[in-house]
Amino acid sequence: MSKHDLFRLQYSHARCCSLLRLGADLGLEWLAESRGAIALWDAQVVLQHPAERALVWHLVHLSDRLALAEWKRARDLTQAAIALSEAFLAFYGAVRIVEAVRHDQRAIAEARLGLVWLTQQILRYLLEMPLASVAPDSL
């Protein structure tokens, strides 16, 4: 993996952490620990933006492959991690969480933070375990 690719993964992870801190400061609840569920699975919320759907696809695809240990080469894992990072950065550039709160769309903001949280969890795992690197909370 190139230094540039590693930095992109670390940047995406740090950006996720920053957004989660912002969400906590705004009083948003994306993880309902008492119910053991994530707010994005609330039947009242439909994520319709193409960037949201693309990120969900990458999260599910990568999670499935990680669970099945479906990696023929380390390069495959690296490419999938980079694809997730790129999908997250596209999502981050396309949708607004704070503006959703301002427009009284709290459930949408919480669902989007749920996606951010899932992305952060997977990126942290990838950075720390198979890639043996640091998953920074800020840059």
Disulfide bonds with the S-S distance in Angstrom:
none
